[in-house]
Amino acid sequence: MSPVGRPKAEKPKDIRYSIRLDAETEKELENYCVEHNITKGEAIRQGIYLLLGKRK
């Protein structure tokens, strides 16, 4: 019998952060995500990679 459900991710994203943004920053993030067709989480990860000097 085959396993049920989705296959396990190679690098699961199971760590969560909660941040607070002002309305202007939230709108800019939303516009960026729509323009680049990415999720907010992916945009924030890209920002972290920029801070760390790594490329994805």
C-alpha positions in Angstrom: 0.0 0.0 0.0 1.4 3.4 -1.0 1.7 6.2 1.6 -1.1 8.7 1.8 -0.5 12.5 1.6 2.1 14.8 0.2 5.8 13.7 0.1 8.0 15.2 2.8 9.8 18.4 1.8 13.6 18.3 1.5 13.9 21.4 3.7 10.6 21.8 5.5 9.7 25.4 6.6 8.4 24.6 10.1 9.8 27.6 12.0 7.3 30.5 12.3 7.9 34.2 13.0 5.4 36.9 13.8 6.3 40.5 12.8 4.6 43.8 13.0 4.5 46.2 10.1 3.0 49.6 9.6 0.3 50.0 7.0 2.6 51.6 4.4 5.2 48.9 4.6 2.5 46.2 4.4 1.2 47.8 1.2 4.6 48.0 -0.3 5.3 44.4 0.5 1.9 43.4 -1.0 2.6 45.4 -4.2 6.1 43.8 -4.5 4.6 40.3 -4.1 2.0 40.9 -6.8 4.5 42.5 -9.2 6.9 39.6 -8.8 4.3 36.9 -8.4 5.7 35.6 -5.1 4.3 35.0 -1.6 5.0 37.3 1.3 7.0 34.5 3.0 9.2 34.1 -0.1 9.7 37.9 -0.3 10.8 38.0 3.4 13.1 35.0 2.9 14.7 36.8 -0.1 15.2 39.8 2.1 16.9 37.7 4.7 19.2 36.2 2.1 20.1 39.7 1.0 21.0 40.6 4.6 23.2 37.5 4.9 24.9 38.1 1.6 23.6 34.8 0.1 21.8 34.2 -3.2 19.0 31.8 -3.7 
